[in-house]
Amino acid sequence: MIKCIKEKWIIPIIAFGAFLLGGGFLNQQICFAEIVEGVAVYNGDTQKSREMALRDAMRTLLESKVGMYIRSNSEVDMGVLVVDKIMARSTGYVRINRVVSESIEGDVYVVRADLDADDTNIETKYKDDVAKAMAAALEPRVANVAVVDYGIDGSIRRDERAVNIVGQYLSDMGIQMVENEGVSQLLSHSPSPYPSELRRIARNDGDNEANSVLAGSLRDVNVNRDSSGYYKGVVEASFSLVGIQNGYANSYMEQFVGLGKTADEALFAARREAAATATEHLARAALKTMQFENRGGVNNLNTTVEIHGLWDRANQSAFFNSLLEGAKCRITRAGFSANGAYKVKVIAQGWENLYELSQEIVSAAASNGLSLVPLESTTKIILQVQ
């Protein structure tokens, strides 16, 4: 949700120039101290509501900072994802100096906090993620996506902002998307279609490289103005992820609450949270289902190990095969791709995730005098020989 920043000061670093030079901080960056308001639904748990309101204040400040770098409409929802990722996984971008005030107004918990934002790190994070998203857009499309919003007034429309948020979350997990008009039309008539209906439409799409369908409907339940002056919007989400060529199907249903200074802001905040949470839940569950088996209480990780930069195919492929076998990997298929990468399909016994297996391979190679650098991927292990 977007809220107005009440007060703003630039920390007077210039006034302390002599101190900074004397202390050797020539590269000290300028930060901004701001008083920002955050809100959360109050349900009787003061500590939890306080924490959520502080997080909302941090999100508001991050949204204002990221907004400075957005240059086109296509980047708006990329900015939403960057803020989500910073809030979920990262530290060092926003610091809470102190809580200026806090109060309970109706059933809304309101805080005003003195925050510092690291503008340099935020800009770098945003530009890096935009570059990754642009590169990912060049990869093959794998998921049909459609989201439809059912308004309180009875209107039914394709929710393009929700589709963009879904697409960015999928991209972040290595899953590319293509919008499907047929699925959108089906959702307009049936908010929770059967998996068989989604498969039928996807299979009938002649220009379709996807292997799954992610379909979602967002129903605006109600929006009311609280005694605090904030609007509270409630949205019901119903999402499904269905395999096109297999029997995989999973669904997610939940209600989400958003707060805003206007009714539209409150409903958008709820839709944003619904689209992001449903997508991440379904996509991660699907990836885990596709990558993991469990036999006798032991995890078996099904994945691909891709190695780039080999110059002696015969000897080095045999060397890597021995490394993988030493890491309890059963090789089911191996060979060189057209771009020269050595690709090995494995079933790895006893590994919880790709990161741990990747680190084991890198460490084993280093012990044998070969340096490997892991490249970013969420669906397989990619290693570059140095």
LUMPAVO-397442 format. One record per residue (C-alpha): z, y, x; residue number from 1. Coordinates in steps of 0.5 Angstrom, whole numbers, plus 500, padded with zeros to 3 digits. Layout:
N
REC     z     y     x   resi
REC     Z     Y     X    NUM
...
This chain:
386
REC     z     y     x   resi
REC   500   500   500      1
REC   499   507   502      2
REC   504   512   502      3
REC   505   519   505      4
REC   508   520   512      5
REC   514   525   510      6
REC   515   528   517      7
REC   511   528   524      8
REC   513   530   531      9
REC   509   529   538     10
REC   514   527   543     11
REC   514   533   548     12
REC   512   529   554     13
REC   509   535   557     14
REC   515   539   557     15
REC   518   534   561     16
REC   512   533   566     17
REC   516   535   572     18
REC   521   529   570     19
REC   515   524   569     20
REC   511   526   576     21
REC   518   526   580     22
REC   519   519   577     23
REC   512   516   578     24
REC   510   515   571     25
REC   503   518   572     26
REC   500   514   567     27
REC   506   514   561     28
REC   502   515   555     29
REC   504   519   549     30
REC   507   516   543     31
REC   508   519   536     32
REC   515   519   533     33
REC   514   519   525     34
REC   519   519   519     35
REC   516   514   515     36
REC   518   511   508     37
REC   518   504   506     38
REC   519   500   500     39
REC   521   493   497     40
REC   523   490   491     41
REC   530   489   490     42
REC   533   483   488     43
REC   540   483   489     44
REC   539   481   497     45
REC   541   488   500     46
REC   539   485   507     47
REC   533   482   505     48
REC   530   488   501     49
REC   532   492   507     50
REC   528   488   512     51
REC   522   488   507     52
REC   522   495   506     53
REC   523   497   514     54
REC   517   492   515     55
REC   513   496   509     56
REC   514   502   513     57
REC   512   499   519     58
REC   505   497   516     59
REC   504   504   513     60
REC   505   507   520     61
REC   500   502   523     62
REC   495   503   517     63
REC   495   510   518     64
REC   494   509   526     65
REC   488   504   525     66
REC   485   508   520     67
REC   483   513   525     68
REC   479   508   528     69
REC   475   506   522     70
REC   468   509   522     71
REC   464   505   516     72
REC   466   502   510     73
REC   465   495   513     74
REC   470   496   517     75
REC   476   498   512     76
REC   478   491   511     77
REC   477   489   518     78
REC   483   494   519     79
REC   487   491   514     80
REC   487   484   518     81
REC   488   488   524     82
REC   495   490   521     83
REC   496   484   518     84
REC   496   480   525     85
REC   500   485   528     86
REC   505   485   523     87
REC   505   477   523     88
REC   505   475   530     89
REC   505   481   535     90
REC   511   486   538     91
REC   510   492   542     92
REC   506   496   537     93
REC   511   500   533     94
REC   519   501   535     95
REC   524   503   530     96
REC   529   508   533     97
REC   533   509   527     98
REC   534   509   519     99
REC   534   516   517    100
REC   536   514   510    101
REC   536   508   505    102
REC   537   507   497    103
REC   536   503   491    104
REC   532   506   486    105
REC   532   502   480    106
REC   529   495   482    107
REC   526   498   489    108
REC   529   499   495    109
REC   527   505   499    110
REC   528   506   507    111
REC   526   512   511    112
REC   525   510   518    113
REC   524   514   525    114
REC   519   510   528    115
REC   515   510   534    116
REC   507   508   535    117
REC   504   505   541    118
REC   497   509   540    119
REC   494   506   546    120
REC   495   498   544    121
REC   494   499   537    122
REC   487   502   539    123
REC   485   496   544    124
REC   488   491   539    125
REC   483   494   533    126
REC   477   495   538    127
REC   478   488   541    128
REC   479   484   534    129
REC   472   488   531    130
REC   468   486   537    131
REC   471   478   536    132
REC   469   479   529    133
REC   462   481   530    134
REC   461   476   535    135
REC   463   471   530    136
REC   458   473   525    137
REC   453   470   529    138
REC   456   463   529    139
REC   453   458   523    140
REC   456   460   516    141
REC   460   454   514    142
REC   464   456   508    143
REC   462   459   501    144
REC   466   464   498    145
REC   467   468   492    146
REC   473   472   489    147
REC   473   475   482    148
REC   478   479   479    149
REC   481   479   471    150
REC   483   486   470    151
REC   489   488   465    152
REC   483   492   461    153
REC   479   485   460    154
REC   474   487   465    155
REC   471   481   470    156
REC   468   483   476    157
REC   467   481   483    158
REC   472   483   488    159
REC   469   485   494    160
REC   475   487   498    161
REC   478   481   497    162
REC   472   477   499    163
REC   472   481   505    164
REC   479   480   507    165
REC   478   472   505    166
REC   472   472   510    167
REC   476   476   516    168
REC   482   471   515    169
REC   477   465   515    170
REC   473   468   521    171
REC   480   469   525    172
REC   481   461   524    173
REC   474   459   526    174
REC   471   459   519    175
REC   465   463   518    176
REC   463   465   511    177
REC   457   466   506    178
REC   458   469   499    179
REC   456   465   493    180
REC   453   468   487    181
REC   453   462   483    182
REC   460   461   484    183
REC   462   468   482    184
REC   458   467   476    185
REC   462   460   475    186
REC   469   464   476    187
REC   467   469   471    188
REC   467   464   466    189
REC   472   459   468    190
REC   478   462   473    191
REC   480   455   475    192
REC   474   451   475    193
REC   474   443   477    194
REC   472   441   484    195
REC   466   437   482    196
REC   463   444   479    197
REC   464   448   485    198
REC   461   442   489    199
REC   455   442   484    200
REC   453   449   485    201
REC   454   449   492    202
REC   450   443   493    203
REC   444   446   489    204
REC   444   452   493    205
REC   438   451   497    206
REC   439   456   503    207
REC   446   453   504    208
REC   449   451   511    209
REC   456   451   508    210
REC   461   445   508    211
REC   466   448   503    212
REC   467   452   498    213
REC   473   457   497    214
REC   473   460   490    215
REC   479   465   488    216
REC   481   468   481    217
REC   486   474   481    218
REC   489   476   474    219
REC   492   483   474    220
REC   498   481   470    221
REC   501   488   469    222
REC   503   494   472    223
REC   509   499   470    224
REC   512   505   473    225
REC   519   503   475    226
REC   525   508   475    227
REC   524   509   482    228
REC   517   513   481    229
REC   514   507   484    230
REC   509   503   480    231
REC   510   495   481    232
REC   503   491   480    233
REC   504   483   479    234
REC   497   479   480    235
REC   497   472   479    236
REC   492   468   484    237
REC   489   461   483    238
REC   485   459   489    239
REC   481   452   491    240
REC   478   450   497    241
REC   473   444   496    242
REC   469   440   501    243
REC   462   440   499    244
REC   460   433   502    245
REC   467   430   501    246
REC   472   429   496    247
REC   477   434   500    248
REC   480   439   495    249
REC   486   443   495    250
REC   489   449   490    251
REC   494   454   491    252
REC   497   458   485    253
REC   502   464   486    254
REC   504   470   483    255
REC   505   476   488    256
REC   508   483   487    257
REC   505   490   490    258
REC   508   497   490    259
REC   505   503   490    260
REC   505   511   488    261
REC   499   509   483    262
REC   498   503   479    263
REC   491   502   483    264
REC   495   502   489    265
REC   500   497   487    266
REC   495   492   484    267
REC   491   492   490    268
REC   497   491   495    269
REC   499   485   490    270
REC   491   483   491    271
REC   491   484   498    272
REC   497   479   499    273
REC   495   474   495    274
REC   488   473   498    275
REC   491   473   505    276
REC   496   468   503    277
REC   492   464   499    278
REC   486   463   504    279
REC   491   462   510    280
REC   495   457   507    281
REC   488   453   504    282
REC   484   454   511    283
REC   490   452   515    284
REC   492   446   511    285
REC   484   444   511    286
REC   484   444   519    287
REC   490   440   519    288
REC   487   435   515    289
REC   481   435   518    290
REC   484   434   525    291
REC   490   430   524    292
REC   492   423   523    293
REC   498   420   523    294
REC   499   412   524    295
REC   506   409   525    296
REC   509   416   526    297
REC   505   418   532    298
REC   500   424   531    299
REC   493   423   533    300
REC   489   429   534    301
REC   482   429   532    302
REC   478   434   536    303
REC   472   436   541    304
REC   473   438   548    305
REC   468   443   551    306
REC   467   444   558    307
REC   462   449   561    308
REC   460   451   568    309
REC   459   444   571    310
REC   454   443   577    311
REC   455   436   578    312
REC   454   432   572    313
REC   455   425   574    314
REC   461   426   578    315
REC   464   431   574    316
REC   463   428   567    317
REC   467   422   570    318
REC   472   426   573    319
REC   474   429   566    320
REC   473   423   562    321
REC   479   420   567    322
REC   483   427   566    323
REC   482   426   558    324
REC   484   418   558    325
REC   490   420   562    326
REC   492   425   557    327
REC   492   419   552    328
REC   485   421   549    329
REC   481   416   546    330
REC   474   418   547    331
REC   469   417   541    332
REC   463   420   544    333
REC   461   424   550    334
REC   454   428   552    335
REC   451   434   555    336
REC   449   440   550    337
REC   443   444   550    338
REC   446   449   554    339
REC   449   445   559    340
REC   456   444   556    341
REC   460   437   557    342
REC   462   436   550    343
REC   467   430   548    344
REC   470   428   542    345
REC   477   425   542    346
REC   482   422   539    347
REC   489   425   542    348
REC   495   421   541    349
REC   502   424   541    350
REC   499   431   541    351
REC   502   437   536    352
REC   496   442   537    353
REC   490   444   541    354
REC   494   449   545    355
REC   499   443   548    356
REC   493   439   549    357
REC   489   444   553    358
REC   495   446   557    359
REC   495   439   559    360
REC   488   438   561    361
REC   488   445   565    362
REC   494   443   569    363
REC   491   436   570    364
REC   485   439   573    365
REC   489   444   577    366
REC   493   438   580    367
REC   486   435   583    368
REC   484   442   586    369
REC   479   444   580    370
REC   481   451   576    371
REC   480   451   568    372
REC   480   457   564    373
REC   481   456   556    374
REC   477   460   552    375
REC   479   462   545    376
REC   478   457   539    377
REC   482   455   533    378
REC   478   449   532    379
REC   476   445   538    380
REC   478   446   546    381
REC   473   450   550    382
REC   474   450   558    383
REC   470   454   563    384
REC   470   452   570    385
REC   472   457   575    386
